[in-house]
Amino acid sequence: MSTWQKTGCILCAQNCGLEIQVENDRMVKVRPDKENPRSQGYVCRKGLNVINHQYPADRITEPLKRKGAGFEPITWDQALDEIADRLRELVDRHGPRCLAYMGASGQGGHAEAAFGVSLLRAMGSQYLYSSAGQEFSGLFWVAGRMFGRQYYMGGPDEHRADMLVAWGWNGMQSHQMPRAPLVLKAFSKDPDRLLVVIDPRRSETAKIADLHLPVRPGTDALLIKAMIAIIVAEGWENIAYIKENVVGWETIRPWFEGFDARAALKVCELEYEDVHHLCRLLATRRWGVHPDLGIFMGRRSALNSYLMNVLGAVCGIFGVRGGNIIPGMVMPMGFHADERNPKIWRTLTTGLPPAAAGSFAPAAMPEEILSDHPERLRAVLVSVCNPLRAYPDTTAYEKAFGRLDLLVVNDIVMSETARLAHYVLPCRTFYEAWDTTFFPLTFPEVFMQLRRPIVPPPPNCLEASQILARLAGRLGLIPAVPDDLRTAAAGDRMTFGAKLMTWAAQEPKALKAMPFVLAETLGRAWDSAAKAALWGMLMTAPVAFQENAARAGFAPGPDLGDRVFQTLLDTPQGAWVGKVDPAENLKMLRTPSGKIEVLIPELAEEAQTLNAAVETEALRMPAGFPLILNAGRHTKHNANTLMRNPAWNEGRRACTVAVHADDAKALGLSDGQQVRVSTEAGSEVGELEVSDEVRPGTVLIPHGFGLQYGDTVYGINVNRLTKNTHRDPLGTPLHRFVPCRVEAA
């Protein structure tokens, strides 16, 4: 029997709607879902190839325990009992700082975060590591200072903008916005709208832009400071907006007065007239900016985000239609973790805060494990991610993970990380489980899709959420749940909810353990801890979401969350579940002043002293490494580490070392030959691609390759070339500026 099932892509943060044909309990064909209200029938080739993710040859289907150099199958009871005993022993002996949870990073599911973070906190630890800390520590931290919440990273209201600035973002390949290629093409073709790209290379997005500024790699902060200086010198500030919505501008305005913008732009290798023209457009058009990893993982990462936000505040783009807005959220992507609060931990060896909305930077983890500190990391729970290919410095991670007393990996495959684990626990895929993500950053509508299982899992596989919940039970972290509550879970949801709240009011440990309690009750009845937690989340959603839901047509009431949940069950393609009031956007600010606070004292000195002379000296390349590696190029052919089977790219040059023709000629290299790329961290060999789209002096290598599939390693592991210590003060690895050299292999 064949049926078409509505679901979503789980390969990137856009989660475009899919319809998947299922025959005999197996996925056989994929097409875009035209009824998905967010993606509207758009999907890229990654989503169309998602069957390759679902059926990898290295799938694991039973718990495994390390035995010598290999693994042996064990039962779930043995695995969970032994892991719990070892965890408890380590925490009791060394304290809670010895434990970290590395997860909450799945492109297809965020429900596990509730369980991983709850388990972590119940054990006394705060050490959450995730991909947010890998890429966005500067962005989140700056948002926390300027807007009052680290998860308030405002995005462009592209549908109302008449100019869109793509800064360090190649949306034609990497998306990062719903239906990004279609949106960008629409800007490009519309005579009344402008597409501006600021990017060192002539990317696919730059090719269709109205204006492309090919900024010198690593000089984005200097360029932004020059642009603010030009706007100040010309008197183009939005005075009325600043007076009403901004605090601190008069304090920092002198940083830009008298600044030598012409000298700065020479260092940026840009023409003054082109930048001056863009500044005039910024002062007169309704524009939004979409920065991406070119900014976030470039030199001076945090300063880039800071000065970009100052530029936006000076031009008055925040919280207005067509500018950059704070989107509505069902649930924030993390939590506000201001390290000025003495209760918020820093890492012991590297001294880093959880800058990315509660998440620490993965770049710090190897040092935290290899330290001699008595409270160093000794136990790591890795869930649905692959740090040995996703995070910087594979060599450092291999050494560090080899020193751990306990490494547990939850995954669907025997990944590179799993090969080093003490225990490997088999997960259901995102097409065998209930889940959702909280990436959708739409405005003013709020979108959510509750993805349901469309094919059955192997008998011995569990959701990552179920694994963490059962481990919590073995650790004694769940209060005794009464039998009548378990019985009620099989009946009416609201009746169950009433009984749950009555019991929780009498049980002091219930609220902190609520995800686990829901897993033990509804989760057992539904065979899904994730689904149970999502129902609980909607039932206890914050007032802001309840107000947004009311604007979307959900009448207020104690059962509002349940009605939203039922709507999501009834609309597998996803639904608009809320609507933000655009006129009230800036009232979401949570700074002490209630306004945008543009003075960040911690970045003041770096911002003030930044000038042409400072950057001229700082940009000198080290001896032996004359070229700049962009480590992690986005293309149509890579999907982090989620597509392990190279068959999905058969016949394509998916993983190459791309250089400009002038560099290839100077090095005596030719297209297609094998070359060695070397950095301070190590070296890798791959196929050379000669392309005039690459900026001279730079080297591009995509991420998500170097995966061992069967007996073969396919492509280059670019993180063998990155040093975990090559990072900004908040822990973001500077992957867009890695000194390197290229030579014949």
SVG drawing of the C-alpha trace seen along z (x, -y; Angstrom):
<svg xmlns="http://www.w3.org/2000/svg" viewBox="-12 -67 69 75">
<polyline fill="none" stroke="black" stroke-width="0.4" points="0.0,0.0 1.3,-3.5 0.4,-6.7 1.7,-10.3 2.5,-11.7 3.0,-15.4 6.1,-16.2 9.1,-18.6 12.7,-18.6 15.1,-18.1 18.4,-19.0 18.5,-22.7 16.9,-25.3 14.2,-26.2 12.4,-22.8 10.6,-23.2 7.4,-21.3 7.6,-17.9 5.3,-15.1 6.9,-11.7 5.5,-8.6 5.5,-5.6 5.2,-2.0 5.3,1.0 6.5,-1.2 9.4,-2.6 10.0,-6.1 10.3,-5.8 9.7,-9.3 9.8,-13.0 8.1,-16.1 7.5,-19.6 4.3,-20.2 2.4,-23.0 0.1,-23.3 2.9,-24.1 2.0,-27.8 5.7,-28.7 7.5,-27.1 4.5,-27.2 5.8,-24.4 9.4,-25.4 12.2,-22.8 15.8,-22.5 17.6,-19.5 18.7,-18.6 15.1,-18.0 14.4,-16.1 17.2,-13.7 16.3,-13.2 15.7,-9.5 19.5,-9.2 19.5,-10.5 16.7,-8.1 18.4,-5.0 22.2,-5.1 24.2,-1.9 25.7,-2.6 22.4,-2.7 22.6,-1.4 19.5,0.4 20.5,1.7 22.5,0.3 26.2,0.8 28.9,0.9 32.6,0.5 34.6,3.7 38.3,3.3 38.6,1.7 35.0,2.5 31.5,2.7 29.1,5.4 25.3,5.3 23.7,5.0 20.1,4.5 18.5,1.1 18.3,2.0 22.0,2.8 23.0,-0.3 20.8,-2.7 21.8,-1.2 25.5,-1.2 25.4,-4.8 23.4,-6.1 25.7,-4.4 28.8,-5.8 27.3,-9.3 26.2,-9.3 29.7,-8.1 31.5,-10.8 29.3,-13.6 29.4,-12.5 33.2,-12.2 34.1,-15.3 31.1,-17.6 28.5,-18.6 31.0,-20.6 32.4,-17.3 29.2,-16.8 28.2,-18.3 25.3,-17.8 26.1,-18.4 22.9,-18.4 19.8,-20.5 21.3,-21.0 19.1,-18.8 17.9,-20.5 14.8,-18.4 14.0,-18.3 14.3,-20.5 12.1,-18.6 15.2,-16.7 16.6,-20.0 13.9,-20.0 15.1,-16.6 18.8,-17.2 18.8,-20.5 16.5,-19.3 18.7,-16.3 21.8,-18.5 20.3,-20.9 18.9,-18.1 22.5,-16.8 23.6,-20.3 25.4,-21.2 25.0,-24.2 27.2,-23.0 25.1,-22.9 27.1,-22.9 25.3,-23.3 25.6,-24.5 24.3,-27.9 27.5,-28.4 29.5,-27.2 28.1,-29.9 26.2,-32.6 27.8,-33.4 28.6,-36.9 25.2,-37.5 23.2,-36.2 25.5,-37.9 25.2,-41.3 21.5,-40.9 21.3,-40.3 23.1,-43.5 21.3,-45.7 17.8,-44.3 17.6,-42.7 17.3,-39.0 20.0,-36.9 17.4,-35.2 16.2,-38.5 18.4,-38.3 16.2,-40.4 15.8,-39.3 14.8,-41.3 11.1,-41.8 11.9,-41.0 8.3,-41.2 7.9,-44.9 11.5,-46.0 12.4,-47.9 16.1,-47.1 17.7,-43.9 21.3,-43.8 22.9,-40.3 26.0,-40.6 28.3,-37.6 25.2,-35.6 24.9,-33.5 21.2,-32.8 21.0,-31.4 22.9,-28.4 22.5,-28.4 18.9,-29.6 18.7,-30.9 15.3,-32.4 12.1,-30.9 12.2,-30.3 15.4,-32.4 16.3,-31.9 12.8,-33.0 12.9,-36.0 16.3,-37.1 15.3,-36.7 12.2,-38.8 14.3,-41.6 16.7,-41.4 14.0,-41.6 11.8,-44.3 12.8,-47.7 11.5,-49.3 13.5,-47.2 17.3,-46.8 19.4,-43.7 22.7,-44.6 25.4,-42.0 28.5,-42.6 30.7,-39.6 34.4,-39.1 33.5,-36.8 31.2,-37.0 28.8,-34.5 25.6,-33.2 23.7,-35.9 26.2,-38.6 25.7,-37.7 22.1,-38.8 22.6,-41.8 22.0,-45.4 25.1,-46.4 27.9,-44.2 30.7,-45.4 33.5,-42.8 34.9,-43.6 38.4,-42.3 38.1,-39.2 38.3,-40.0 37.6,-43.7 33.8,-43.8 34.0,-45.6 36.2,-48.2 33.8,-48.7 30.8,-49.1 32.6,-51.6 33.5,-53.6 29.9,-53.5 28.6,-54.8 31.3,-57.5 30.1,-58.6 26.5,-58.7 27.5,-60.8 29.6,-63.2 26.8,-63.7 24.2,-64.2 22.1,-61.2 21.3,-59.8 17.6,-59.1 17.4,-61.6 13.7,-61.2 14.1,-57.4 17.2,-57.6 15.5,-60.1 12.5,-57.8 14.1,-54.3 17.8,-54.4 19.9,-54.9 23.6,-55.6 24.1,-57.1 25.5,-60.4 28.1,-58.4 29.4,-56.4 28.8,-59.0 32.3,-60.4 33.8,-57.1 32.8,-57.8 33.3,-61.6 36.4,-62.5 37.1,-58.8 39.2,-58.5 36.7,-56.5 38.7,-56.9 41.8,-55.3 39.6,-52.5 38.0,-51.8 41.4,-51.5 42.2,-48.7 38.8,-47.2 39.8,-47.4 36.6,-49.2 35.9,-52.5 34.8,-55.4 32.2,-56.5 30.5,-53.1 30.3,-52.9 29.2,-56.5 26.4,-55.7 25.3,-52.7 25.3,-54.8 22.9,-57.3 20.6,-54.4 20.7,-53.2 19.7,-56.6 16.8,-56.9 15.4,-53.5 13.3,-51.0 15.8,-48.3 16.7,-45.1 20.0,-43.3 20.5,-39.6 24.0,-38.7 25.3,-35.2 28.4,-33.2 30.6,-35.5 30.0,-38.0 29.4,-35.6 32.4,-33.4 34.7,-36.1 37.4,-38.1 36.1,-40.3 32.9,-38.2 31.3,-39.9 32.4,-43.4 30.9,-42.7 27.5,-42.0 27.8,-45.0 28.7,-47.6 26.1,-46.2 23.4,-46.7 24.7,-50.2 24.4,-50.9 20.8,-49.6 19.9,-51.7 21.4,-54.9 19.4,-54.3 16.2,-53.4 15.5,-49.9 14.8,-47.9 11.2,-47.2 9.7,-48.8 8.1,-47.2 10.6,-46.5 13.5,-46.8 14.8,-44.2 12.2,-42.9 12.0,-40.6 9.9,-37.7 7.1,-36.0 8.1,-32.7 6.3,-29.7 9.3,-29.0 12.6,-31.0 15.7,-29.4 17.4,-29.1 17.2,-31.3 18.8,-34.5 22.1,-33.8 23.7,-37.0 27.1,-36.2 27.1,-39.3 24.7,-37.3 27.0,-35.5 24.8,-32.4 25.7,-31.9 28.7,-29.7 31.8,-30.3 34.0,-27.5 36.7,-26.8 39.8,-26.6 38.8,-29.0 36.6,-31.4 33.9,-31.5 30.3,-32.4 27.2,-30.7 26.9,-33.5 24.6,-31.8 21.3,-32.0 22.6,-29.5 24.9,-27.5 28.6,-27.3 30.9,-27.4 32.0,-23.9 35.4,-25.3 36.1,-25.4 35.3,-21.8 38.6,-20.1 40.5,-22.4 37.9,-21.9 38.4,-18.1 42.2,-18.2 42.7,-20.6 44.3,-19.5 41.6,-21.3 40.1,-19.0 36.6,-19.8 37.4,-19.3 34.9,-17.8 34.9,-14.0 31.5,-12.9 29.8,-14.1 26.4,-13.1 26.3,-13.8 22.9,-13.7 22.0,-13.8 25.1,-15.7 28.6,-14.7 31.2,-17.0 34.1,-15.2 32.9,-16.6 30.7,-19.6 33.0,-21.4 36.5,-22.9 39.7,-21.0 39.0,-17.3 42.5,-16.5 41.9,-18.2 38.4,-16.6 39.9,-13.1 42.5,-13.6 39.9,-15.1 37.2,-12.5 39.9,-9.8 40.5,-11.2 36.8,-11.2 35.7,-8.8 32.3,-8.5 31.2,-9.4 27.6,-8.5 26.4,-9.1 22.7,-9.0 22.5,-8.8 21.0,-7.0 24.4,-6.0 27.8,-4.9 29.2,-8.4 32.8,-9.5 32.0,-10.6 30.1,-7.4 33.2,-5.4 35.0,-6.9 32.1,-6.5 31.8,-4.1 28.1,-3.6 26.2,-4.2 22.4,-4.4 20.2,-4.0 17.8,-6.8 14.7,-6.9 15.1,-9.2 13.0,-12.3 10.7,-10.5 10.1,-7.8 9.3,-10.2 7.2,-13.1 9.1,-16.4 9.3,-20.1 11.9,-22.9 11.8,-26.5 13.8,-27.9 10.9,-29.4 11.6,-33.2 8.6,-34.6 6.8,-37.9 4.3,-38.9 2.8,-35.4 4.1,-32.6 4.5,-29.2 4.8,-25.8 4.7,-22.2 4.3,-19.2 6.0,-16.4 4.7,-13.0 6.2,-9.6 5.6,-8.5 7.5,-5.2 7.9,-2.8 11.3,-2.7 13.4,0.4 12.0,2.2 14.9,1.3 15.2,-2.4 14.0,-5.2 13.5,-8.9 16.4,-10.9 13.9,-12.5 12.8,-9.0 16.5,-8.0 17.2,-11.1 13.9,-10.6 14.6,-7.0 18.1,-7.9 16.7,-10.5 14.5,-7.8 17.5,-5.6 19.2,-8.5 16.3,-9.0 15.5,-12.4 11.7,-11.8 9.4,-11.9 7.1,-9.0 4.2,-9.4 0.8,-8.2 -1.0,-5.4 -4.2,-7.4 -2.1,-10.0 -0.7,-7.4 -4.2,-6.0 -5.5,-9.5 -2.9,-10.0 -4.7,-7.5 -7.9,-9.6 -9.0,-13.2 -6.0,-15.6 -7.6,-18.4 -8.8,-16.0 -5.3,-14.7 -3.9,-18.2 -6.2,-19.1 -5.0,-16.0 -1.4,-16.7 -1.6,-20.3 -3.4,-19.1 -0.6,-16.6 2.2,-19.0 0.9,-21.5 1.4,-18.9 4.7,-17.5 7.6,-20.0 9.9,-18.2 7.3,-18.0 7.7,-21.3 11.5,-21.0 11.1,-17.4 8.0,-18.2 9.4,-17.0 10.2,-13.7 6.8,-13.5 5.1,-14.1 7.3,-11.4 6.3,-9.0 2.6,-9.7 1.5,-11.0 4.8,-9.9 4.1,-6.2 0.6,-6.4 1.6,-8.0 5.0,-6.2 6.6,-9.7 8.2,-11.7 8.7,-14.5 5.0,-14.8 4.1,-14.8 6.6,-17.6 5.4,-19.7 1.8,-19.4 3.0,-20.5 4.9,-23.4 1.9,-24.7 -0.3,-24.3 2.2,-26.5 3.1,-28.9 4.1,-32.4 1.6,-35.3 3.3,-36.7 2.5,-33.6 -1.0,-33.5 -1.6,-37.0 -0.1,-36.2 -2.3,-33.1 -5.4,-35.2 -4.5,-37.4 -4.3,-34.3 -7.9,-33.4 -7.4,-31.2 -9.9,-32.4 -8.3,-32.9 -8.9,-30.4 -7.3,-27.7 -7.5,-25.2 -5.8,-27.5 -2.6,-25.4 -4.6,-22.2 -6.5,-23.8 -3.3,-24.9 -2.0,-21.4 -5.1,-19.9 -4.8,-22.3 -1.2,-21.1 -2.4,-17.4 -5.1,-18.3 -2.8,-20.2 0.3,-18.0 1.6,-20.6 2.0,-23.1 -0.1,-26.1 0.1,-29.8 -0.5,-29.6 0.2,-33.2 0.5,-36.7 2.7,-39.5 1.4,-43.1 3.9,-44.9 3.1,-48.2 4.2,-46.8 7.5,-45.2 9.8,-47.4 7.7,-46.9 9.3,-43.4 12.6,-44.9 13.8,-43.8 16.7,-46.2 16.7,-48.2 15.8,-51.3 13.2,-49.6 15.1,-50.9 17.9,-49.8 21.1,-50.2 24.0,-50.9 26.8,-51.2 28.3,-47.8 31.2,-48.6 33.0,-45.3 33.4,-46.2 34.0,-49.9 37.8,-49.8 37.9,-47.5 35.4,-49.6 37.1,-52.9 40.6,-51.8 39.6,-50.1 41.1,-52.0 43.0,-51.6 46.5,-51.4 45.4,-48.8 43.9,-46.6 46.7,-47.0 49.0,-45.4 46.6,-42.8 45.8,-41.5 49.4,-40.5 49.4,-36.8 51.7,-34.6 54.8,-33.1 54.0,-30.0 50.3,-30.6 49.7,-33.3 46.1,-32.4 42.8,-32.7 40.7,-29.6 37.0,-29.9 36.3,-26.7 32.7,-25.8 31.4,-26.9 27.6,-26.5 26.5,-24.8 23.7,-22.7 25.8,-19.7 26.4,-19.7 24.0,-19.3 26.2,-19.5 26.9,-15.8 23.3,-14.6 23.7,-13.1 26.4,-10.4 25.7,-8.4 27.7,-10.1 25.3,-8.6 23.1,-11.8 25.9,-13.8 26.9,-11.2 28.3,-12.8 28.8,-16.2 32.0,-18.0 30.6,-18.3 33.7,-18.7 36.5,-20.6 39.3,-23.0 38.2,-26.1 40.7,-28.9 40.9,-31.7 42.6,-31.1 45.3,-33.6 46.3,-31.8 46.2,-28.4 48.5,-29.8 50.9,-31.3 51.1,-28.0 51.5,-26.0 48.3,-24.1 45.5,-23.0 41.8,-22.2 41.1,-18.7 44.4,-17.8 44.9,-16.7 46.2,-19.4 47.2,-19.6 45.8,-22.3 47.7,-23.0 47.0,-25.2 48.3,-25.6 45.9,-22.7 46.8,-20.1 46.5,-19.2 44.0,-17.6 44.1,-16.5 41.4,-17.1 40.5,-18.0 41.3,-21.5 38.5,-23.5 39.6,-26.7 36.9,-29.3 36.8,-33.0 33.9,-33.3 36.5,-32.8 38.3,-36.0 42.1,-35.9 44.0,-35.0 41.2,-32.9 40.4,-29.2 36.9,-27.7 36.2,-24.2 32.7,-23.1 31.8,-21.6 30.0,-18.3 32.4,-16.0 35.2,-13.7 32.6,-11.2 33.5,-7.6 30.8,-5.6 31.5,-1.9 35.2,-1.6 35.6,-4.9 36.1,-8.4 34.3,-10.8 35.6,-14.3 37.6,-16.6 37.1,-17.0 37.5,-20.8 37.6,-20.8 40.9,-18.9 42.1,-22.3 40.6,-24.5 42.1,-25.2 39.7,-25.3 41.8,-28.1 41.4,-30.3 38.3,-32.0 36.9,-35.3 36.7,-36.1 33.2,-34.6 34.3,-31.3 33.1,-31.6 35.6,-29.9 36.8,-32.2 36.2,-29.8 36.0,-32.5 39.6,-33.6 41.9,-30.6 45.5,-31.2 46.6,-28.4 48.7,-27.3 47.9,-25.1 50.4,-22.9 50.4,-19.9 49.7,-16.7"/>
</svg>
